[in-house]
Amino acid sequence: MEYIINLTWDNDACVWIAQSDDIPGLILESGSFDALLERVRYAAPELIELNNDTAKSPILTFVSKRQERIAL
């Protein structure tokens, strides 16, 4: 089963936020994109199991979005 993980940059807090509609309870943040990916890789399997999902070989798909205002 595929689980979509949305990674969004919060410009006000200067952190990346991970959340997923597919994995209830998954809400994490980190100042580093790579560190956030590692946190999700660690937390997602535990949350999937706690939510009684019996998926075999789950696939995590990361979708990221970051917007920045630039000066012209």
N, C-alpha and C positions, 0 to 999 in steps of 0.2 A: 504494500500500500504506500502511496505517496502522501507525504505531509508537506504542506506549503508553509515556509517560515518567512515572514515579512520582516525585513531589516530596514529601519528608517532612521535617518539622522535627525536628531533634535538640536537645532541650531542654538536655541536658547540655553539648553543645559549642556551643550557640547558633548553629547553622548549618542551612541548607536543604541537603538531599542529593537529587541526581537519580540515578536508576538505571532501567535498562530491561532486561527479559528479551528484548525484541525486538531490541535493539542490543547485541550482545556488546561488552564493554569500556567501556560508558558508565557511569561513576561519577564524578560531579562534586559539588562542594560550594561554598557561598557563604553569607556572612552576610546577603545581600540576595536576596529572592525574584526581583526583576526582573533583577538581575545574573546569577542562576543561569539564568533563561530565556535570556538572551543567550548565555551560555556553551554551553548545550545547542544552541541554534540554530546556533552556529558549529561545534561538535564533531560533532553527529549526522550531517551529510552526509558528513564525512570517514570516520567509523567505518562508516557504511553502505557506502560505496565500498570500504573496506579489507576488509570482511566479504564482498565479492563479491556483494552484493545488487544486482540490476539493476532495482529498482523504478523505475517512471516516476512522477514527481511525488509523492514520498513526503509523507505527512501526519503531523505530530507532534501527538499528543493528550496534553496535560498533565493529570495527575490529582494534586491536592495534598491533603495531610492535615496538620493541625496540631492538637494537643491541648494544653491548658493546665489546670493545676489552679488553682482559684480559692478564695479564702477567703470564708467565709460569716459 
